[in-house]
């Protein structure tokens, strides 16, 4: 009966809802605190359904000073001030599917208008001008610097790969939107940007001369996803119940779960993490099913693989030089970094002498996606996209 009362936050990406709703929460708040104090401008990429939106929401609650939500969590031993800041929290997943700069502009404006703190100003015609004005007004009204959180910044970009004119146009609009974050730096307390890929480094992120990329920093390798220790402690009872269903010992059941949903490494020598979306679904259903790969491989990824003639026959040992991860997506010379960022490959080793990463398929669930989609002659018929599925989540 106790097992039936456990609430798994499947698809719930709002920190306050998880805490107030009594859902199981794996405490990452010590890493959240370190992330806040690591740098002023931060970019982090992670695969879909890996907790990016929950992390962004947790930062939102932290900067709003919602101390009560963090009672009993690790951050309480670290944070002493709990200063309240005005927060601009934007989810750009709504820009998915925009085919023209005008559509992209309108989508950004609608996203801004959905904010409770938004005020219409006739003198501000573009999304960038509206964001600039909003930052200035919030600072003037509160006397405090503003926190800007941007989730799914890259939602509109994948479909433009292969159409350079379209990609350039949308990137230009995104650049114009982000420029106020640099221009109004004196009014910005903290800025966190997240997405799946590192698309437009030379055009967009060049407007920040001090943005820090933490996607492959060992310090934050486990900030999204569950470590083996977390799985074996937070979900111990759940695994025991599941083991009974499968007529296995606890150790046997855990190993099956690990092979199915574990295996991810987001930095050199980093601790292994499990896919949180899949694990929560599996424990809630008490079934070892394929959850992360339920939907089709995105067309842009298949197109990139075909463009680079990527061979996955050796999917358990693929090598790429480390500088390849610093190349923006539109300038990549092979599809491996994109496959890594999208979650289809993970880091299995690093050769310091030649500065090369060994990449491999992380687990059985992702391998099933390879067999079904990437190795299928009909792979190009799939139309559902990672960003679209993320946007469909509650």
Buried (B, 14 or more C-beta within 10 A) or exposed (E): EEEEEBEBBBEBBBBBBBBEEEBBBBBBBBBBBBBBEBBBBBBBBBBBBBBBBBBBBBBBBBBBBBBEBBEEBBBBEBBEEBEEBBBBBBBBBBBBBBEEBEBBBBBBBEBBEEEEBBEEEEEBEBBBBBBBBBBBBBBEEEEBBBBBBBBBBBBBBBBBBEEEEBBBBBBBBBBBBBBBBBBBBEBBBBBBBBBBBBBBBEBBBEBBEEBEBBBBBBEBBBBBBBBBEBBBEBBEEBBBBBBEEEEBEBEEBBEBBBBBBBBBBBBBEBBBBBBBBBBBBBBBEBEBEBBBBBBBBBBBBBBBBEEBEBEBEEBEEBEBBBEBBEBBBBEBEBBBBBBBBBBBBBBBBBEEEEEBBBBBBBBBBBBBBBEBBBEBEEBEEBEEBBBBBBBEBE
